[in-house]
């Protein structure tokens, strides 16, 4: 939503995650008032997050990827948390990331929801891993 016009600009369709810090740094957006693709909204441009969505100053806050030099390296990672294998410090496979929880103020990933492998799923439905328990993020 635009604070300037009070209208809906578009929809945030996916996260852009910095794997080095495990935080959401921006969102890919699309919508009727967005003229380019991919269009990106940086989290620093979000004024407020409420039940109606993200509130920004204006449509000018949503920018083409070419204009966001500060995000270039992160965009090249093309990091997706969902589907990543989770391994403990003893090199045991715990499962794959099925989802994650993001803190709405800091935009940091605070919990990983891990779907256990087939054999582990007989005794366990889902693991919740706190951010403090994560020691490394890599492929």
C-alpha positions as CSV (number, residue, x, y, z in Angstrom):
1,X,0.0,0.0,0.0
2,X,1.2,3.5,-0.8
3,X,1.0,6.1,2.0
4,X,1.1,8.8,-0.7
5,X,-2.0,7.6,-2.6
6,X,-3.6,5.2,-0.2
7,X,-3.9,2.6,-3.0
8,X,-2.6,-0.9,-3.5
9,X,0.7,-0.9,-5.5
10,X,1.2,-4.6,-5.8
11,X,1.9,-7.9,-4.1
12,X,5.1,-9.2,-2.4
13,X,5.4,-12.6,-4.1
14,X,8.7,-13.9,-2.6
15,X,11.5,-13.2,-0.2
16,X,15.1,-12.4,-1.0
17,X,17.2,-13.9,1.8
18,X,20.8,-13.0,2.6
19,X,22.3,-16.5,3.5
20,X,25.2,-15.0,5.4
21,X,22.9,-13.4,8.0
22,X,19.8,-15.4,7.5
23,X,17.6,-12.4,7.1
24,X,15.1,-11.2,4.5
25,X,16.6,-8.2,2.8
26,X,13.9,-7.5,0.2
27,X,10.9,-8.8,-1.6
28,X,10.1,-9.5,-5.2
29,X,6.9,-7.7,-6.1
30,X,4.4,-7.7,-8.9
31,X,1.2,-5.8,-9.6
32,X,-0.8,-3.5,-11.8
33,X,1.2,-0.3,-10.9
34,X,4.6,-1.9,-11.4
35,X,6.0,-1.5,-14.8
36,X,9.1,-3.7,-14.7
37,X,10.1,-7.2,-13.8
38,X,11.8,-8.2,-11.5
39,X,10.6,-5.4,-9.2
40,X,12.1,-5.3,-5.7
41,X,11.1,-3.7,-2.4
42,X,13.9,-3.4,0.1
43,X,12.9,-3.9,3.7
44,X,14.4,-0.6,4.7
45,X,11.7,1.1,2.5
46,X,8.8,-0.6,4.5
47,X,7.2,2.0,6.8
48,X,4.9,-0.4,8.6
49,X,3.8,-4.0,8.5
50,X,0.1,-4.5,9.3
51,X,-2.8,-6.8,8.6
52,X,-3.4,-4.9,5.3
53,X,0.2,-5.6,4.2
54,X,3.4,-3.6,3.8
55,X,3.0,0.2,3.8
56,X,5.5,2.2,1.9
57,X,5.8,5.9,1.0
58,X,5.0,5.4,-2.7
59,X,5.4,3.2,-5.8
60,X,8.8,4.8,-6.2
61,X,10.0,2.5,-3.4
62,X,9.7,-0.5,-5.6
63,X,12.6,-0.6,-7.9
64,X,14.0,-2.6,-10.8
65,X,16.8,-5.1,-9.9
66,X,19.3,-3.1,-12.0
67,X,19.0,-0.1,-9.7
68,X,19.8,-2.0,-6.5
69,X,23.6,-2.3,-6.6
70,X,23.7,-3.0,-2.8
71,X,21.7,-6.2,-3.4
72,X,23.6,-7.4,-6.4
73,X,25.7,-10.0,-4.6
74,X,22.7,-11.3,-2.6
75,X,20.6,-11.6,-5.7
76,X,23.4,-13.7,-7.3
77,X,23.2,-16.3,-4.5
78,X,19.6,-17.1,-5.5
79,X,19.3,-18.5,-2.0
80,X,16.2,-20.5,-1.1
81,X,15.9,-21.8,2.5
82,X,13.0,-24.2,1.7
83,X,14.3,-27.5,0.6
84,X,17.8,-27.1,2.0
85,X,19.2,-30.2,3.8
86,X,19.6,-29.8,7.6
87,X,22.6,-31.6,9.1
88,X,23.6,-31.6,12.8
89,X,27.1,-31.0,14.1
90,X,27.7,-34.8,14.2
91,X,26.9,-34.9,10.4
92,X,23.5,-36.7,10.9
93,X,20.8,-35.6,8.4
94,X,17.8,-34.2,10.2
95,X,15.6,-33.5,7.2
96,X,14.9,-30.6,4.9
97,X,13.7,-27.1,5.6
98,X,9.9,-27.1,4.9
99,X,9.3,-23.6,6.1
100,X,10.7,-20.9,8.3
101,X,9.5,-18.2,10.7
102,X,10.6,-14.5,10.1
103,X,10.5,-11.9,12.9
104,X,8.3,-9.1,11.5
105,X,10.4,-6.3,13.0
106,X,13.9,-7.4,12.2
107,X,13.1,-9.6,9.2
108,X,15.6,-12.2,10.6
109,X,14.7,-15.9,10.2
110,X,14.2,-17.0,13.8
111,X,13.1,-20.6,13.4
112,X,13.5,-23.3,10.8
113,X,10.7,-25.8,10.4
114,X,12.4,-29.1,9.4
115,X,10.5,-32.0,7.8
116,X,12.3,-35.2,8.9
117,X,13.3,-37.9,6.4
118,X,11.1,-40.8,5.8
119,X,12.4,-43.1,8.6
120,X,12.5,-40.2,11.2
121,X,8.9,-39.1,10.2
122,X,7.6,-42.4,11.7
123,X,8.5,-41.1,15.2
124,X,8.6,-37.3,14.6
125,X,6.4,-35.0,12.5
126,X,8.5,-31.8,12.4
127,X,11.5,-30.3,14.1
128,X,11.7,-26.6,15.1
129,X,15.3,-25.3,15.0
130,X,15.9,-22.0,16.7
131,X,18.2,-19.4,15.1
132,X,20.7,-19.8,17.9
133,X,21.1,-23.5,17.1
134,X,22.2,-22.8,13.5
135,X,26.0,-23.1,13.2
136,X,26.5,-22.8,9.4
137,X,24.5,-22.2,6.2
138,X,25.9,-23.6,2.9
139,X,24.9,-25.9,0.0
